[in-house]
């Protein structure tokens, strides 16, 4: 296997060498798979979700490796894909609705998971998930995962909400906030899957014409109830602090930050279930600091950093060894963030993925992501 | 002598606009988001026939008109007082007050307004103190209208002031000598002579509102033309061709507006 691999690398390199003077266009094979890490380059440019590059684990990383980290927060998966295509960044913490687009766009490099020592301790579901592994080739290393939650003000919202329906009812009109993101259509579809079974929605990312229309109509009805479509996590935190919103769709990060600031908020997964994310660190095919990027992925895969990030952001680590450290850092946090959760819980979350024409059941009458984006502009207008 | 600046203008300004216009006729691949260099009218077709994009364009233009009228109404008496009534010392102080906000960051001023208009912000706090009902203007079109009118006001005051200051006293004396009362003098001498200044100021307030996308993001909750362009460039699928096509809308609107402003003598007043 290993030998064959080398030959592949050789052939690809030869092809690339022949190609460059002829046309100046990179070869179809693209950059080679990363199979080992060399000397660190001293710098690293990252695109990350807000809260993923906290100084608590970035500072010791720089100290240990000499890689100076510069990170830019991506506000949405769409923005992350666009930023990665500029070629100015080395790696990205891509969610499932961005990772496949990056792979098909040849924007990211394949990596041999053997390079990452902690990979063997990852939960089985995140070793080769379909959002970052294509035909057995890994294009990144899984990081963390978690659900999108329903956050509410415990003083203003009574009784405690149990359903996503609270975001579609006029009870809290003008006090609702939801993300400004086309992938929100999946949240509406998930709600409809449970409340209107006649539509037959099985996967909230694979919607046919009628299912899609029903979801979009629901969101159009929600439009006048919404105080503000939040663009960044900070936006939603401000809204809850100032009293502009009392209930909204959120990430655990906002709840954690607001709780630290002593705001009366709580969050939960409503009875209809939740959409969620499973993030992957991916290395750009144009990375100028690939070795630092590999070092970074090694670093964030270690149980300690996995635990720190899980507690800071409020998500579940991919590394099973992180659980014990989480409990040491903050008692009961492993159970709180489902660090020891079963495969059943993992499967109950509908992870973000890029909607495609191909419905996955042999039919190709589903709405693709361009349709989702157009619909989102329509909903907001 | 004219050569280098002209070349600069052609290469960096007009050429950029030309590239923008040409790319409006391209499209992108739906899944990978890569640019496809095939000629198509799809982008313009979408803009012309989708009610969503009509609504966004009209909303933006309507807001630009509202902000321009508001600023004209506030700026005129203010500039009149500065130019023709205030003693020199007072005039200097007022000048500084008009220009002072421009020394601070535009973003800082918008965020300041966010704090003022918030549910538990300074405005509601003050209203409660004097026993008035609280407002909930945060993230509405009203909030955008207030903030736009505030941030672009200096750009209206200055040209109107310049136009009013230029009116010779002898004109007003002549009007009085010919029997014109105060109101008649104001209506038939001062306003017509200040009109080019108002038109010049309106170019700023109108075009700045038309092109802004930060204020709608921070204090509003709806899209402007600029937000659609922004999201198509950085955000949605990196659909540069569509962004380019939509960017021609404000270009056309501004071309029409500048033609009208030129008729009113705005360029002589600048």
Interface residues (C-beta under 8 A of the other chain):
Chain A: X75 X76 X78 X79 X81 X82 X83 X85 X101 X104 X105 X174 X182 X226 X227 X228 X229 X231 X238 X242 X243 X244 X354 X356 X368 X369 X370 X373 X377 X378 X380 X381
Chain B: X30 X31 X32 X33 X34 X52 X55 X56 X114 X118 X119 X120 X121 X136 X138 X139 X217 X221 X222 X223 X228 X231 X233 X234 X235 X236 X237 X238
